[in-house]
Amino acid sequence: MDKWSTHVLYLSEGIVTFFSNIYNITNLENYSSLAEYICDHMVEEIKKKENVDKLDDLLLIDSD
């Protein structure tokens, strides 16, 4: 049963990831990469939605 995923993390718009050991997600190294993964997906979705290419443009949109 250890090899089966027991948790589901919903990232955004139909994107999910699975994990079976909460320690794998919450230890510092993996948490950082998970945070980057989530952020990268969010930035890509917003870029497509708002039709922009630069992070600076995204920050301007967000500040409005």
C-alpha positions as CSV (number, residue, x, y, z in Angstrom):
1,M,0.0,0.0,0.0
2,D,3.0,2.3,0.4
3,K,3.4,2.7,-3.3
4,W,-0.2,4.0,-3.8
5,S,-0.9,7.7,-3.6
6,T,-3.0,8.6,-0.6
7,H,-3.2,12.4,-1.0
8,V,-4.3,14.6,-3.9
9,L,-3.1,18.2,-4.2
10,Y,-5.2,20.4,-6.5
11,L,-3.0,22.9,-8.2
12,S,-5.3,24.8,-10.5
13,E,-7.7,24.4,-13.4
14,G,-7.7,20.7,-13.6
15,I,-4.0,20.2,-12.7
16,V,-3.5,17.8,-9.8
17,T,-0.5,16.0,-8.3
18,F,-0.5,12.9,-6.1
19,F,1.6,11.9,-3.2
20,S,1.6,9.3,-0.5
21,N,3.9,10.6,2.2
22,I,3.2,14.1,3.6
23,Y,6.9,14.3,4.6
24,N,7.9,14.2,0.9
25,I,5.9,17.4,0.4
26,T,6.7,19.3,3.6
27,N,10.4,18.8,4.0
28,L,12.3,21.9,2.9
29,E,13.8,20.7,-0.4
30,N,10.6,19.2,-1.8
31,Y,8.4,22.0,-0.4
32,S,10.5,24.5,-2.3
33,S,10.2,22.6,-5.5
34,L,6.5,22.1,-5.0
35,A,6.0,25.9,-4.4
36,E,8.0,26.7,-7.5
37,Y,6.0,24.1,-9.5
38,I,2.7,25.7,-8.3
39,C,4.0,29.2,-9.0
40,D,5.2,28.3,-12.5
41,H,1.8,26.8,-13.4
42,M,0.0,29.8,-12.1
43,V,2.2,32.2,-14.0
44,E,1.8,30.2,-17.2
45,E,-2.0,30.2,-16.9
46,I,-2.2,33.9,-16.2
47,K,0.2,34.6,-19.1
48,K,-2.1,32.7,-21.5
49,K,-5.3,34.2,-20.0
50,E,-4.0,37.8,-20.1
51,N,-1.9,37.3,-23.3
52,V,1.3,38.7,-21.8
53,D,4.9,37.5,-22.0
54,K,6.8,39.3,-19.2
55,L,6.5,38.8,-15.5
56,D,6.6,42.6,-15.0
57,D,3.4,42.9,-17.1
58,L,1.8,40.2,-14.9
59,L,2.7,42.2,-11.8
60,L,1.1,45.4,-13.3
61,I,-2.1,43.5,-14.2
62,D,-2.2,42.1,-10.6
63,S,-1.8,45.5,-9.1
64,D,-4.8,46.9,-10.9
